[in-house]
Amino acid sequence: MSHVGYCVSGALDVETTDGGKISISAGDSYTIPPGHNARVVGDQPFQGIEFLSAADFARPSE
């Protein structure tokens, strides 16, 4: 699933399945393509506002 958003705080490193790397930190807008793994960098939690895919990604598990 794709993600389009804005990072409010924290930092995230993303690696795409094609070997690409994306670093996101506070103040960055971002687009993350489908097929990726991400990890939080540092001690501060990653907080972002998602404009695309948030409804699917952030829904409660059943």
N, CA, C and O atoms as a Tripos MOL2 file, in Angstrom:
@<TRIPOS>MOLECULE
protein
  248   247    62     0     0
PROTEIN
NO_CHARGES

@<TRIPOS>ATOM
      1 N           0.8450   -1.1660    0.0000 N.3       1 MET1
      2 CA          0.0000    0.0000    0.0000 C.3       1 MET1
      3 C           0.8940    1.2330    0.0000 C.2       1 MET1
      4 O           1.9560    1.2350    0.6220 O.2       1 MET1
      5 N           0.4710    2.2650   -0.6860 N.am      2 SER2
      6 CA          1.1880    3.5430   -0.7330 C.3       2 SER2
      7 C           0.8430    4.3920    0.4800 C.2       2 SER2
      8 O          -0.2290    4.2500    1.0680 O.2       2 SER2
      9 N           1.7620    5.2730    0.8460 N.am      3 HIS3
     10 CA          1.5320    6.2320    1.9170 C.3       3 HIS3
     11 C           1.9490    7.6130    1.4160 C.2       3 HIS3
     12 O           3.0240    7.7750    0.8400 O.2       3 HIS3
     13 N           1.1050    8.5830    1.6370 N.am      4 VAL4
     14 CA          1.4230    9.9730    1.3330 C.3       4 VAL4
     15 C           1.0940   10.7540    2.5900 C.2       4 VAL4
     16 O          -0.0200   10.6630    3.1040 O.2       4 VAL4
     17 N           2.0610   11.5290    3.0960 N.am      5 GLY5
     18 CA          1.8070   12.2200    4.3440 C.3       5 GLY5
     19 C           2.8270   13.2820    4.6630 C.2       5 GLY5
     20 O           3.6280   13.6940    3.8230 O.2       5 GLY5
     21 N           2.7700   13.7150    5.9210 N.am      6 TYR6
     22 CA          3.6450   14.7530    6.4520 C.3       6 TYR6
     23 C           4.1410   14.2920    7.8180 C.2       6 TYR6
     24 O           3.3410   13.9020    8.6680 O.2       6 TYR6
     25 N           5.4500   14.3330    8.0340 N.am      7 CYS7
     26 CA          6.0400   13.9170    9.3090 C.3       7 CYS7
     27 C           6.0050   15.0760   10.2930 C.2       7 CYS7
     28 O           6.6080   16.1230   10.0590 O.2       7 CYS7
     29 N           5.2920   14.8760   11.3970 N.am      8 VAL8
     30 CA          5.1780   15.8880   12.4480 C.3       8 VAL8
     31 C           6.3910   15.8210   13.3780 C.2       8 VAL8
     32 O           6.9480   16.8520   13.7560 O.2       8 VAL8
     33 N           6.8010   14.5840   13.7500 N.am      9 SER9
     34 CA          7.9530   14.4300   14.6290 C.3       9 SER9
     35 C           8.5420   13.0390   14.4600 C.2       9 SER9
     36 O           7.9000   12.1350   13.9240 O.2       9 SER9
     37 N           9.7770   12.8840   14.9280 N.am     10 GLY10
     38 CA         10.4590   11.6060   14.8110 C.3      10 GLY10
     39 C          11.1170   11.4440   13.4560 C.2      10 GLY10
     40 O          11.1730   12.3780   12.6560 O.2      10 GLY10
     41 N          11.6120   10.2430   13.2160 N.am     11 ALA11
     42 CA         12.2910    9.9370   11.9580 C.3      11 ALA11
     43 C          12.0210    8.4920   11.5740 C.2      11 ALA11
     44 O          11.8240    7.6340   12.4340 O.2      11 ALA11
     45 N          12.0130    8.2340   10.2730 N.am     12 LEU12
     46 CA         11.7050    6.9200    9.7330 C.3      12 LEU12
     47 C          12.6550    6.6410    8.5840 C.2      12 LEU12
     48 O          12.8720    7.5070    7.7370 O.2      12 LEU12
     49 N          13.2280    5.4400    8.5430 N.am     13 ASP13
     50 CA         13.9890    4.9710    7.3920 C.3      13 ASP13
     51 C          13.1450    3.9220    6.6930 C.2      13 ASP13
     52 O          12.6230    3.0060    7.3290 O.2      13 ASP13
     53 N          13.0140    4.0600    5.3860 N.am     14 VAL14
     54 CA         12.1910    3.1660    4.5840 C.3      14 VAL14
     55 C          13.0680    2.5240    3.5190 C.2      14 VAL14
     56 O          13.8670    3.2000    2.8710 O.2      14 VAL14
     57 N          12.9170    1.2170    3.3420 N.am     15 GLU15
     58 CA         13.5880    0.5180    2.2560 C.3      15 GLU15
     59 C          12.5220   -0.1100    1.3700 C.2      15 GLU15
     60 O          11.6530   -0.8380    1.8500 O.2      15 GLU15
     61 N          12.5950    0.1740    0.0800 N.am     16 THR16
     62 CA         11.6230   -0.3650   -0.8680 C.3      16 THR16
     63 C          12.1080   -1.7080   -1.4040 C.2      16 THR16
     64 O          13.2970   -2.0220   -1.3370 O.2      16 THR16
     65 N          11.1900   -2.4840   -1.9300 N.am     17 THR17
     66 CA         11.5380   -3.8180   -2.4120 C.3      17 THR17
     67 C          12.4900   -3.7720   -3.6000 C.2      17 THR17
     68 O          13.1500   -4.7670   -3.8990 O.2      17 THR17
     69 N          12.5720   -2.6270   -4.2830 N.am     18 ASP18
     70 CA         13.5160   -2.5070   -5.3980 C.3      18 ASP18
     71 C          14.8860   -1.9990   -4.9390 C.2      18 ASP18
     72 O          15.7460   -1.7020   -5.7690 O.2      18 ASP18
     73 N          15.0940   -1.8970   -3.6150 N.am     19 GLY19
     74 CA         16.3770   -1.4840   -3.0710 C.3      19 GLY19
     75 C          16.5180    0.0020   -2.7960 C.2      19 GLY19
     76 O          17.5710    0.4460   -2.3400 O.2      19 GLY19
     77 N          15.4810    0.7760   -3.0640 N.am     20 GLY20
     78 CA         15.5280    2.2110   -2.7960 C.3      20 GLY20
     79 C          15.4600    2.5020   -1.3050 C.2      20 GLY20
     80 O          14.9360    1.7060   -0.5270 O.2      20 GLY20
     81 N          15.9970    3.6550   -0.9190 N.am     21 LYS21
     82 CA         15.9710    4.0540    0.4960 C.3      21 LYS21
     83 C          15.4200    5.4610    0.6040 C.2      21 LYS21
     84 O          15.7570    6.3430   -0.1850 O.2      21 LYS21
     85 N          14.5580    5.6540    1.6080 N.am     22 ILE22
     86 CA         13.9310    6.9480    1.8600 C.3      22 ILE22
     87 C          14.1240    7.2550    3.3410 C.2      22 ILE22
     88 O          13.8240    6.4170    4.1920 O.2      22 ILE22
     89 N          14.6200    8.4390    3.6530 N.am     23 SER23
     90 CA         14.7330    8.8920    5.0430 C.3      23 SER23
     91 C          13.7530   10.0380    5.2430 C.2      23 SER23
     92 O          13.7460   11.0020    4.4770 O.2      23 SER23
     93 N          12.9290    9.9270    6.2720 N.am     24 ILE24
     94 CA         11.8940   10.9160    6.5470 C.3      24 ILE24
     95 C          12.1180   11.4480    7.9580 C.2      24 ILE24
     96 O          12.3380   10.6720    8.8880 O.2      24 ILE24
     97 N          12.0640   12.7700    8.1210 N.am     25 SER25
     98 CA         12.1870   13.3610    9.4550 C.3      25 SER25
     99 C          11.2120   14.5260    9.5860 C.2      25 SER25
    100 O          10.5700   14.9290    8.6160 O.2      25 SER25
    101 N          11.1150   15.0550   10.7930 N.am     26 ALA26
    102 CA         10.1490   16.1130   11.0960 C.3      26 ALA26
    103 C          10.2120   17.2370   10.0670 C.2      26 ALA26
    104 O          11.2860   17.7360    9.7300 O.2      26 ALA26
    105 N           9.0390   17.6210    9.5790 N.am     27 GLY27
    106 CA          8.9260   18.6850    8.5890 C.3      27 GLY27
    107 C           8.9160   18.1970    7.1550 C.2      27 GLY27
    108 O           8.6760   18.9880    6.2430 O.2      27 GLY27
    109 N           9.1720   16.9090    6.9270 N.am     28 ASP28
    110 CA          9.1820   16.3540    5.5720 C.3      28 ASP28
    111 C           7.7780   15.9130    5.1500 C.2      28 ASP28
    112 O           7.0300   15.3470    5.9460 O.2      28 ASP28
    113 N           7.4370   16.1760    3.9080 N.am     29 SER29
    114 CA          6.2970   15.4990    3.3050 C.3      29 SER29
    115 C           6.8680   14.2450    2.6440 C.2      29 SER29
    116 O           8.0420   14.2210    2.2740 O.2      29 SER29
    117 N           6.0480   13.2080    2.4960 N.am     30 TYR30
    118 CA          6.5880   11.9590    1.9590 C.3      30 TYR30
    119 C           5.5740   11.2190    1.1050 C.2      30 TYR30
    120 O           4.3600   11.3470    1.2680 O.2      30 TYR30
    121 N           6.1300   10.4390    0.1880 N.am     31 THR31
    122 CA          5.3890    9.4550   -0.5950 C.3      31 THR31
    123 C           6.1720    8.1610   -0.5000 C.2      31 THR31
    124 O           7.3390    8.1040   -0.8890 O.2      31 THR31
    125 N           5.5370    7.1310    0.0120 N.am     32 ILE32
    126 CA          6.1750    5.8250    0.1400 C.3      32 ILE32
    127 C           5.4050    4.8740   -0.7760 C.2      32 ILE32
    128 O           4.2000    4.6920   -0.6040 O.2      32 ILE32
    129 N           6.0910    4.2660   -1.7500 N.am     33 PRO33
    130 CA          5.3950    3.3850   -2.6930 C.3      33 PRO33
    131 C           5.0520    2.0320   -2.0590 C.2      33 PRO33
    132 O           5.5880    1.6820   -1.0070 O.2      33 PRO33
    133 N           4.1620    1.2790   -2.6990 N.am     34 PRO34
    134 CA          3.8680   -0.0750   -2.2170 C.3      34 PRO34
    135 C           5.1440   -0.9250   -2.2200 C.2      34 PRO34
    136 O           6.0560   -0.6810   -3.0100 O.2      34 PRO34
    137 N           5.2000   -1.9040   -1.3480 N.am     35 GLY35
    138 CA          6.3590   -2.7860   -1.2860 C.3      35 GLY35
    139 C           7.4950   -2.1400   -0.5240 C.2      35 GLY35
    140 O           8.4800   -1.7110   -1.1250 O.2      35 GLY35
    141 N           7.3740   -2.0660    0.7780 N.am     36 HIS36
    142 CA          8.4030   -1.4080    1.5830 C.3      36 HIS36
    143 C           8.4060   -1.9490    3.0070 C.2      36 HIS36
    144 O           7.4420   -2.5590    3.4690 O.2      36 HIS36
    145 N           9.5240   -1.7050    3.6840 N.am     37 ASN37
    146 CA          9.6680   -1.9550    5.1140 C.3      37 ASN37
    147 C          10.1960   -0.6680    5.7200 C.2      37 ASN37
    148 O          11.0010    0.0310    5.1050 O.2      37 ASN37
    149 N           9.7460   -0.3580    6.9210 N.am     38 ALA38
    150 CA         10.1630    0.8890    7.5610 C.3      38 ALA38
    151 C          10.5370    0.6300    9.0100 C.2      38 ALA38
    152 O          10.0300   -0.2960    9.6440 O.2      38 ALA38
    153 N          11.4390    1.4720    9.5280 N.am     39 ARG39
    154 CA         11.7940    1.3840   10.9360 C.3      39 ARG39
    155 C          11.9830    2.7850   11.4870 C.2      39 ARG39
    156 O          12.4690    3.6800   10.7950 O.2      39 ARG39
    157 N          11.5960    2.9610   12.7330 N.am     40 VAL40
    158 CA         11.7620    4.2400   13.4230 C.3      40 VAL40
    159 C          13.2360    4.3970   13.7690 C.2      40 VAL40
    160 O          13.8850    3.4530   14.2190 O.2      40 VAL40
    161 N          13.7540    5.6020   13.5530 N.am     41 VAL41
    162 CA         15.1480    5.9110   13.8530 C.3      41 VAL41
    163 C          15.1960    6.7850   15.1060 C.2      41 VAL41
    164 O          14.4740    7.7790   15.1930 O.2      41 VAL41
    165 N          16.0300    6.4290   16.0630 N.am     42 GLY42
    166 CA         16.1800    7.2310   17.2730 C.3      42 GLY42
    167 C          15.1760    6.8610   18.3530 C.2      42 GLY42
    168 O          14.4620    5.8630   18.2570 O.2      42 GLY42
    169 N          15.1450    7.7000   19.3870 N.am     43 ASP43
    170 CA         14.3130    7.4340   20.5560 C.3      43 ASP43
    171 C          12.9090    8.0290   20.4820 C.2      43 ASP43
    172 O          12.0210    7.6280   21.2330 O.2      43 ASP43
    173 N          12.7130    8.9720   19.5890 N.am     44 GLN44
    174 CA         11.4210    9.6510   19.5090 C.3      44 GLN44
    175 C          10.4790    8.8760   18.5800 C.2      44 GLN44
    176 O          10.9000    8.4550   17.5020 O.2      44 GLN44
    177 N           9.2190    8.6800   18.9730 N.am     45 PRO45
    178 CA          8.2610    7.9970   18.0950 C.3      45 PRO45
    179 C           8.0270    8.7830   16.8090 C.2      45 PRO45
    180 O           8.0700   10.0130   16.8020 O.2      45 PRO45
    181 N           7.7800    8.0610   15.7300 N.am     46 PHE46
    182 CA          7.4190    8.7000   14.4630 C.3      46 PHE46
    183 C           5.9450    9.0730   14.5260 C.2      46 PHE46
    184 O           5.1000    8.2310   14.8300 O.2      46 PHE46
    185 N           5.6360   10.3300   14.2400 N.am     47 GLN47
    186 CA          4.2470   10.7830   14.1670 C.3      47 GLN47
    187 C           4.0480   11.4920   12.8450 C.2      47 GLN47
    188 O           4.7500   12.4500   12.5210 O.2      47 GLN47
    189 N           3.0850   11.0070   12.0930 N.am     48 GLY48
    190 CA          2.8140   11.5980   10.7920 C.3      48 GLY48
    191 C           1.3280   11.7610   10.5620 C.2      48 GLY48
    192 O           0.4990   11.1140   11.2040 O.2      48 GLY48
    193 N           1.0170   12.6340    9.6380 N.am     49 ILE49
    194 CA         -0.3570   12.8250    9.1850 C.3      49 ILE49
    195 C          -0.4320   12.2070    7.7960 C.2      49 ILE49
    196 O           0.2430   12.6560    6.8700 O.2      49 ILE49
    197 N          -1.2560   11.1760    7.6590 N.am     50 GLU50
    198 CA         -1.3760   10.4600    6.3840 C.3      50 GLU50
    199 C          -2.5640   10.9870    5.5970 C.2      50 GLU50
    200 O          -3.6610   11.1530    6.1300 O.2      50 GLU50
    201 N          -2.3220   11.2450    4.3170 N.am     51 PHE51
    202 CA         -3.3650   11.7250    3.4200 C.3      51 PHE51
    203 C          -3.8800   10.6240    2.5060 C.2      51 PHE51
    204 O          -4.9840   10.7230    1.9700 O.2      51 PHE51
    205 N          -3.0930    9.5860    2.3280 N.am     52 LEU52
    206 CA         -3.4720    8.4620    1.4770 C.3      52 LEU52
    207 C          -3.1930    7.1780    2.2350 C.2      52 LEU52
    208 O          -2.0980    7.0060    2.7700 O.2      52 LEU52
    209 N          -4.1340    6.2990    2.2910 N.am     53 SER53
    210 CA         -4.0680    4.9560    2.8790 C.3      53 SER53
    211 C          -4.2360    4.9240    4.3910 C.2      53 SER53
    212 O          -4.2200    3.8440    4.9810 O.2      53 SER53
    213 N          -4.3950    6.0610    5.0250 N.am     54 ALA54
    214 CA         -4.5370    6.0680    6.4880 C.3      54 ALA54
    215 C          -5.7560    5.2880    6.9580 C.2      54 ALA54
    216 O          -5.6900    4.6090    7.9830 O.2      54 ALA54
    217 N          -6.8410    5.3660    6.2480 N.am     55 ALA55
    218 CA         -8.0700    4.6700    6.6610 C.3      55 ALA55
    219 C          -7.8590    3.1570    6.6720 C.2      55 ALA55
    220 O          -8.3960    2.4650    7.5370 O.2      55 ALA55
    221 N          -7.0870    2.6410    5.7250 N.am     56 ASP56
    222 CA         -6.8200    1.2050    5.6850 C.3      56 ASP56
    223 C          -5.7310    0.8060    6.6500 C.2      56 ASP56
    224 O          -5.8520   -0.2170    7.3240 O.2      56 ASP56
    225 N          -4.6720    1.5840    6.7360 N.am     57 PHE57
    226 CA         -3.5120    1.2400    7.5580 C.3      57 PHE57
    227 C          -3.8050    1.3800    9.0460 C.2      57 PHE57
    228 O          -3.3520    0.5570    9.8410 O.2      57 PHE57
    229 N          -4.5390    2.3860    9.4280 N.am     58 ALA58
    230 CA         -4.7270    2.6960   10.8510 C.3      58 ALA58
    231 C          -6.0340    2.1590   11.4320 C.2      58 ALA58
    232 O          -6.3790    2.5100   12.5600 O.2      58 ALA58
    233 N          -6.7500    1.3460   10.7230 N.am     59 ARG59
    234 CA         -7.9940    0.8330   11.2760 C.3      59 ARG59
    235 C          -7.7180   -0.2120   12.3370 C.2      59 ARG59
    236 O          -6.7080   -0.9120   12.2740 O.2      59 ARG59
    237 N          -8.6110   -0.3240   13.3130 N.am     60 PRO60
    238 CA         -8.3970   -1.2980   14.3920 C.3      60 PRO60
    239 C          -8.4780   -2.7370   13.8620 C.2      60 PRO60
    240 O          -9.2280   -3.0270   12.9310 O.2      60 PRO60
    241 N          -7.7080   -3.6090   14.4600 N.am     61 SER61
    242 CA         -7.7720   -5.0230   14.0510 C.3      61 SER61
    243 C          -9.0420   -5.6430   14.6060 C.2      61 SER61
    244 O          -9.5530   -5.2290   15.6460 O.2      61 SER61
    245 N          -9.5310   -6.6260   13.9040 N.am     62 GLU62
    246 CA        -10.7810   -7.2710   14.3090 C.3      62 GLU62
    247 C         -10.5460   -8.5660   15.0200 C.2      62 GLU62
    248 O         -11.5010   -9.2300   15.4240 O.2      62 GLU62
@<TRIPOS>BOND
     1     1     2 1
     2     2     3 1
     3     3     4 2
     4     3     5 am
     5     5     6 1
     6     6     7 1
     7     7     8 2
     8     7     9 am
     9     9    10 1
    10    10    11 1
    11    11    12 2
    12    11    13 am
    13    13    14 1
    14    14    15 1
    15    15    16 2
    16    15    17 am
    17    17    18 1
    18    18    19 1
    19    19    20 2
    20    19    21 am
    21    21    22 1
    22    22    23 1
    23    23    24 2
    24    23    25 am
    25    25    26 1
    26    26    27 1
    27    27    28 2
    28    27    29 am
    29    29    30 1
    30    30    31 1
    31    31    32 2
    32    31    33 am
    33    33    34 1
    34    34    35 1
    35    35    36 2
    36    35    37 am
    37    37    38 1
    38    38    39 1
    39    39    40 2
    40    39    41 am
    41    41    42 1
    42    42    43 1
    43    43    44 2
    44    43    45 am
    45    45    46 1
    46    46    47 1
    47    47    48 2
    48    47    49 am
    49    49    50 1
    50    50    51 1
    51    51    52 2
    52    51    53 am
    53    53    54 1
    54    54    55 1
    55    55    56 2
    56    55    57 am
    57    57    58 1
    58    58    59 1
    59    59    60 2
    60    59    61 am
    61    61    62 1
    62    62    63 1
    63    63    64 2
    64    63    65 am
    65    65    66 1
    66    66    67 1
    67    67    68 2
    68    67    69 am
    69    69    70 1
    70    70    71 1
    71    71    72 2
    72    71    73 am
    73    73    74 1
    74    74    75 1
    75    75    76 2
    76    75    77 am
    77    77    78 1
    78    78    79 1
    79    79    80 2
    80    79    81 am
    81    81    82 1
    82    82    83 1
    83    83    84 2
    84    83    85 am
    85    85    86 1
    86    86    87 1
    87    87    88 2
    88    87    89 am
    89    89    90 1
    90    90    91 1
    91    91    92 2
    92    91    93 am
    93    93    94 1
    94    94    95 1
    95    95    96 2
    96    95    97 am
    97    97    98 1
    98    98    99 1
    99    99   100 2
   100    99   101 am
   101   101   102 1
   102   102   103 1
   103   103   104 2
   104   103   105 am
   105   105   106 1
   106   106   107 1
   107   107   108 2
   108   107   109 am
   109   109   110 1
   110   110   111 1
   111   111   112 2
   112   111   113 am
   113   113   114 1
   114   114   115 1
   115   115   116 2
   116   115   117 am
   117   117   118 1
   118   118   119 1
   119   119   120 2
   120   119   121 am
   121   121   122 1
   122   122   123 1
   123   123   124 2
   124   123   125 am
   125   125   126 1
   126   126   127 1
   127   127   128 2
   128   127   129 am
   129   129   130 1
   130   130   131 1
   131   131   132 2
   132   131   133 am
   133   133   134 1
   134   134   135 1
   135   135   136 2
   136   135   137 am
   137   137   138 1
   138   138   139 1
   139   139   140 2
   140   139   141 am
   141   141   142 1
   142   142   143 1
   143   143   144 2
   144   143   145 am
   145   145   146 1
   146   146   147 1
   147   147   148 2
   148   147   149 am
   149   149   150 1
   150   150   151 1
   151   151   152 2
   152   151   153 am
   153   153   154 1
   154   154   155 1
   155   155   156 2
   156   155   157 am
   157   157   158 1
   158   158   159 1
   159   159   160 2
   160   159   161 am
   161   161   162 1
   162   162   163 1
   163   163   164 2
   164   163   165 am
   165   165   166 1
   166   166   167 1
   167   167   168 2
   168   167   169 am
   169   169   170 1
   170   170   171 1
   171   171   172 2
   172   171   173 am
   173   173   174 1
   174   174   175 1
   175   175   176 2
   176   175   177 am
   177   177   178 1
   178   178   179 1
   179   179   180 2
   180   179   181 am
   181   181   182 1
   182   182   183 1
   183   183   184 2
   184   183   185 am
   185   185   186 1
   186   186   187 1
   187   187   188 2
   188   187   189 am
   189   189   190 1
   190   190   191 1
   191   191   192 2
   192   191   193 am
   193   193   194 1
   194   194   195 1
   195   195   196 2
   196   195   197 am
   197   197   198 1
   198   198   199 1
   199   199   200 2
   200   199   201 am
   201   201   202 1
   202   202   203 1
   203   203   204 2
   204   203   205 am
   205   205   206 1
   206   206   207 1
   207   207   208 2
   208   207   209 am
   209   209   210 1
   210   210   211 1
   211   211   212 2
   212   211   213 am
   213   213   214 1
   214   214   215 1
   215   215   216 2
   216   215   217 am
   217   217   218 1
   218   218   219 1
   219   219   220 2
   220   219   221 am
   221   221   222 1
   222   222   223 1
   223   223   224 2
   224   223   225 am
   225   225   226 1
   226   226   227 1
   227   227   228 2
   228   227   229 am
   229   229   230 1
   230   230   231 1
   231   231   232 2
   232   231   233 am
   233   233   234 1
   234   234   235 1
   235   235   236 2
   236   235   237 am
   237   237   238 1
   238   238   239 1
   239   239   240 2
   240   239   241 am
   241   241   242 1
   242   242   243 1
   243   243   244 2
   244   243   245 am
   245   245   246 1
   246   246   247 1
   247   247   248 2
@<TRIPOS>SUBSTRUCTURE
     1 MET1         2 RESIDUE 1 A MET
     2 SER2         6 RESIDUE 1 A SER
     3 HIS3        10 RESIDUE 1 A HIS
     4 VAL4        14 RESIDUE 1 A VAL
     5 GLY5        18 RESIDUE 1 A GLY
     6 TYR6        22 RESIDUE 1 A TYR
     7 CYS7        26 RESIDUE 1 A CYS
     8 VAL8        30 RESIDUE 1 A VAL
     9 SER9        34 RESIDUE 1 A SER
    10 GLY10       38 RESIDUE 1 A GLY
    11 ALA11       42 RESIDUE 1 A ALA
    12 LEU12       46 RESIDUE 1 A LEU
    13 ASP13       50 RESIDUE 1 A ASP
    14 VAL14       54 RESIDUE 1 A VAL
    15 GLU15       58 RESIDUE 1 A GLU
    16 THR16       62 RESIDUE 1 A THR
    17 THR17       66 RESIDUE 1 A THR
    18 ASP18       70 RESIDUE 1 A ASP
    19 GLY19       74 RESIDUE 1 A GLY
    20 GLY20       78 RESIDUE 1 A GLY
    21 LYS21       82 RESIDUE 1 A LYS
    22 ILE22       86 RESIDUE 1 A ILE
    23 SER23       90 RESIDUE 1 A SER
    24 ILE24       94 RESIDUE 1 A ILE
    25 SER25       98 RESIDUE 1 A SER
    26 ALA26      102 RESIDUE 1 A ALA
    27 GLY27      106 RESIDUE 1 A GLY
    28 ASP28      110 RESIDUE 1 A ASP
    29 SER29      114 RESIDUE 1 A SER
    30 TYR30      118 RESIDUE 1 A TYR
    31 THR31      122 RESIDUE 1 A THR
    32 ILE32      126 RESIDUE 1 A ILE
    33 PRO33      130 RESIDUE 1 A PRO
    34 PRO34      134 RESIDUE 1 A PRO
    35 GLY35      138 RESIDUE 1 A GLY
    36 HIS36      142 RESIDUE 1 A HIS
    37 ASN37      146 RESIDUE 1 A ASN
    38 ALA38      150 RESIDUE 1 A ALA
    39 ARG39      154 RESIDUE 1 A ARG
    40 VAL40      158 RESIDUE 1 A VAL
    41 VAL41      162 RESIDUE 1 A VAL
    42 GLY42      166 RESIDUE 1 A GLY
    43 ASP43      170 RESIDUE 1 A ASP
    44 GLN44      174 RESIDUE 1 A GLN
    45 PRO45      178 RESIDUE 1 A PRO
    46 PHE46      182 RESIDUE 1 A PHE
    47 GLN47      186 RESIDUE 1 A GLN
    48 GLY48      190 RESIDUE 1 A GLY
    49 ILE49      194 RESIDUE 1 A ILE
    50 GLU50      198 RESIDUE 1 A GLU
    51 PHE51      202 RESIDUE 1 A PHE
    52 LEU52      206 RESIDUE 1 A LEU
    53 SER53      210 RESIDUE 1 A SER
    54 ALA54      214 RESIDUE 1 A ALA
    55 ALA55      218 RESIDUE 1 A ALA
    56 ASP56      222 RESIDUE 1 A ASP
    57 PHE57      226 RESIDUE 1 A PHE
    58 ALA58      230 RESIDUE 1 A ALA
    59 ARG59      234 RESIDUE 1 A ARG
    60 PRO60      238 RESIDUE 1 A PRO
    61 SER61      242 RESIDUE 1 A SER
    62 GLU62      246 RESIDUE 1 A GLU
